[in-house]
Structures are given as C-alpha cells and as structure tokens.
Amino acid sequence: MKRRGPPWRAAFFLLLGAAAACSSVRLAINKNADLAAVRRIAVVPFADSAAQSRVTGEWQTLLLSLGYQVVERGSVDLLLRENGLSISGAVDPSEASKISRILGVDGLVIGQPGLPPRISYDRAGDYQLSEPPPVSVKLVDIKTARILWQVFFPQAQDSAGNDATPLMFGHENAVTASLRRKLRSMLLGANWSFFPAPSNMYYHAPSALLPGESGLTIAFSPSLDQSTRIRVGVYPFKTSDLSQADVWADQMSDALLSAGYDVIDRAQLGQILKEQKFSLTGAVRPEDMAKLGKIAGIQALAFGTVEIMQLPDKAAPPLCAYAARLANVGTGELYWSLYGRGCRLSRLAGALSESLAKIGGATHGQEAQ
C-alpha cells in the first residue's frame, strides 16, 4: 500500500532546506586532553525507550566508523547503581577509576535525549518516522573525569516544548552524514590516528525502496576478525511493541544464518538464560556475557532495538526504525553495529554478505577463539 502524505511543491523544500541550514551542530573539544588515550568506550543509552535505544545504536555505529572500540554494556546506569555508583560519578575523580574498572572501558559516551520521534513526510510525499537528534552528546574520560569532546544540537521547539520542525522537513535519522563529517574533521584536527579503512563503513542502498524504508548503514570494528565462522546467539529485540520482540529476533536469526553465521537455536538460548537467571535486557555484566558464552558455546551475541509507529490510517502498515549490533561475549566489544528503516530485515543478509566480502571477513576469515 502506498503511504502517501499531502502533496507540495519542490520549491517549498528548497526554502525549508535553506531555513534548516541556518541552525547547525556545534562541536567543542578539550585541547588539554589526549584523545588517543580513550579509545575503548561504552555508549550509555540516552533513555530507556525503544526510540532512544535506537538513537543510541546510531551513535554506536557512528563511533565504530571513526575508529573507536565500542563495548556493549547495556544499561550502564543500572550496572553502576548495583555497585553503589552513578553516571554522575563519571565526572567525579573520586569515583571515575571505580567506574572504569567495573565497565572495562576508558570512556563513556553520555547523551541527553532530545524530543520524541513523530511522523513526518519525505520529499516524495510518503510518511516517514522522524527522529530528532539528542540535545547533546559528550565523551568522558572516566579515569580523569575530563570531558574530551561534546556535540550540541539545535532543538526546534514550540512554546509547549513540542518538535517545531516542519512536518515536511522531519529528521530522518538522529545521526547524519554531515555530523559524521564534522566529527571526523574535529578528530583529524586533534591528530586522531585510529580511523579505519573506508571499507569498514558501509551503506547499502537498494535500487528500489518501499515507502518508509531506507538503506542500511553498517560500521565494522577494524580491531576484530570479521569471520562469519563464529557461533552466535540472538537476544529478543527491545521494542515499543512487546509482542514484536521475538518476531524481530527471529528475523535477525534468519538474516545472520543467511549471511553465513553459525546461529544457535533461540529456544535453546532462552532456556540457558532462564536456567542461569541471566537478564541481558538491563545491565550487561562482563562476567555474565563471558559465562553465557562458555555455557552456550557461543562467541557472539546479537542485540537489537526497533521503534514501531502506527500511521493515522490504521489500515496502513506501520513505520519501523531499527538498530542492531553483534558483540563478542568475551570482551563485550562490538564486531559491527548497524541501523536502518523498514519493518522487515529481508535486506540485511545481503548487505552483511556484501560488506563482509569487501573487508575480507566473510566465511574465509580465521576461526574465532
């Protein structure tokens, strides 16, 4: 079914684009800090909702593409609370070293969530799920409590605090190509030397996209062997519609299997999680992931999140935006992270296979240890 919004003229978009360009992202960097000393990082979920988890996934993908080693720790705030600490301690020198030891990372990426997602229209007149950017995102060195860099985003709000961006010029993604270029330029100016090869960042754009669908953006870790000869498990997706959590996890399992990965049966993984009383929906403890890997005989675990939004026309199919990542169970480090739009993962297997072949990781890589 064609999900068409109201028509308008192309010239109107040019005016809107010009108006939007007046507001730009602002970046600040700590010139007294050594950025190269903080490469192993975890991204704190910007909020607990599926929408903000998806935005967090976009940032994980962005940071991987810039050469950071991104580690999966789930709900960092919950993990710290269990140890009598809090996120605010990341900028408190007396607590920073404890946080670093518990999480096994050198830095934390902390974001202040922006406005909630809403439905807007793309240039073709189709509905799209619009994701406003966060208010700000910063990287904190948790050994020194220094802020290394911070990004500020303009927020278009009306007097009631609602998103005032025109419906015909909504935010498609919270992370844009322009933002990536600006962050890359900032890091280049600070002599950042860890940029991966261009092939480690991949955008899969099919020739024919359905309304509400987009290409896939994938970033791969340059420090991990990208062989598909590893056994992986898939955890239920975090989603705004709980009935869809297992449905999306099954789609992910199918995609990984088609891409060449050795996928463990999800029922078997669920039984192990239940028997061992593991819960990876909140805090992802390093010791739990390692123990699960040994018991289940897996080397990696896939996580995902999806925001599902129903259109005003209840008979029309919903809009979906998703993010997913594959984490090494021994270290928590991400093999890859991706995000896209659409209510099916049917294109994921082809995108993974094609991109892995380009970086030399598909099937012929070394057996993971």
Buried (B, 14 or more C-beta within 10 A) or exposed (E): EEBEBEEEEEEEBEEBEEEBEEEEBEBEBBEEBEBEEBBBBBBBBBBEBBBBBBBBBBBBBBBBBBBBBBBBBBBBBBBBEEBEBEBEBBBBEEBBBBBBEBBBBBBBBBBEBBBBBBBBBBEEBBBBBBBBBBBBBBBBBBBBBBBBBBBBBEBBBEEEEEBEBBBBBBBBBBBBEEBBEBBBEBBEEBEBEBBBEEBBBBBBEBEEBBBBBBBBBBBBBBBBBBBBBBBBBBBBBBBBBEEBBBBBBBBBBBBBBBBBBBBBEBEEBBEBBEEEEBEBBEBBBBEBBBBBBEBBEBBBBBBBBBBBBEBEEEEBBBBBBBBBBBBBBBBBBBBBBBBBBBBEBEBBBBBBBBBBEBBEBBEEBEEBE
